[in-house]
Amino acid sequence: MRKRTFARECALKILYRIEISRESIEDSLKDFWSKSADSADKESHDFTETLVKGTYENLAAIDGMISKYTDNWSISRMAVIDKNVMRMCIYEMLYRDDIPLNVSINEAIELAKKYGDVDSGKFVNGILDKIKKTECKK
């Protein structure tokens, strides 16, 4: 598995944990790394932490964007996996110029398919594609 793919999986697990447990970001990161059977090299570890912290630092704007592009869906009704996959991807799309949009979106779709339900990939793709077409200048 590629380093950034691995880091995105770790970040998704941590984002999920934060939302479910209501732990602080720092406590969730510390506990995840201490208990994780997955050993991450420094690059993967750093990218994971950047994704988690960056997503939460920009959470209000990111959630506002998700709400703007989801018709008849309240963000509170969305599956936790789908919501956090999109949050992380939108963070990459809007705040990380070093990552091509299509890479971020494709990785998000794969995470949604792997960890979400049968329709998660399509749902996530639809929302992220709308955001890419209207909000992104890369």
Long-range contacts (C-beta under 8 A, 24 or more apart in sequence): 3-41, 3-43, 3-44, 3-47, 4-44, 4-47, 4-107, 5-107, 5-110, 6-38, 6-40, 6-44, 7-40, 7-43, 7-44, 7-45, 7-47, 7-48, 7-51, 8-48, 8-51, 8-88, 8-107, 8-111, 9-111, 10-36, 10-38, 10-40, 10-44, 10-48, 11-47, 11-48, 11-51, 11-52, 11-55, 11-88, 12-81, 12-84, 12-85, 12-88, 12-111, 12-115, 14-48, 14-52, 15-52, 15-55, 15-84, 15-87, 15-88, 16-80, 16-81, 16-84, 18-52, 18-56, 19-80, 19-83, 19-84, 20-80, 25-52, 25-53, 25-56, 28-52, 51-88, 51-91, 51-92, 54-91, 54-95, 54-96, 55-84, 55-87, 55-88, 55-91, 58-91, 58-94, 58-95, 59-87, 61-94, 62-87, 62-90, 62-91, 62-94, 63-87, 65-90, 65-94, 65-131, 65-135, 66-90, 66-127, 69-127, 69-130, 69-131, 69-134, 70-127, 79-116, 79-117, 79-120, 81-112, 81-115, 81-116, 81-120, 82-112, 82-116, 82-120, 82-123, 82-124, 85-111, 85-112, 85-115, 85-116, 85-120, 85-124, 86-124, 86-127, 86-128, 89-124, 89-128, 90-128, 90-131, 93-128, 93-131, 93-132, 93-135, 93-136, 93-138, 94-135, 94-136, 97-138, 100-138, 101-132, 101-136, 101-138, 105-129, 105-132
